[in-house]
Amino acid sequence: MRSIVFLALICVGVQAHASQNTLMIVGDSLSSAHGVQTEDAWVTLLKDRLEEEGLNQWQVVNASIGGETTDGGLRRLPKLLDENEPEVVIIELGGNDGLRGFPPNVIRQNLSSMIEKVNEAGAKALLVGMQIPPNYGQRYTRAFADIYPELAEKHETELVPFFLDGIYDQEGMMQDDDIHPTAEAQGQLLDNVWPVLEPMLRK
């Protein structure tokens, strides 16, 4: 009898572990709570939203680093995939590349390789689109902005068109550096991601 109970407990433990899904975010300072309290950051709000929506079988791993580029994200990704075994990966990178004037074809190739590695690991990628200020010149800003929808179409990947939509041009929503959203803007960041992310989590 004791062995049967012990076996049952093992089975329950395995089922509980198997029901836990991982959502991993690979981003830059926009996702690493730059200039805001961690409890106010959009990733923390995401964790709260998951509980509110009955999606608490999902655990969130935030692998975002301030200043990260697509090159750095690509180099870190294989180890992150191996260690965390995520089912869904949010790729929120490229902004720092753009601000530094990196060639669009290099940014595109890095992000494309990241999506491919996510797919090869059996996970689904969600690509978060970015734009850069117009002072970089119309040709460069357009080429940069086009990277994200082009990759989403090529890889049939889910896309958030523009992470800072409804934020970058609104009073009180950007920090003094005009790069990072304020604490007040974090909820809007989540609302920009959620309509695309939620169906992926419910599948």
Order of alpha helices (4+ residues) and beta strands (2+ residues): alpha-beta-alpha-beta-alpha-beta-alpha-alpha-beta-alpha-beta-alpha
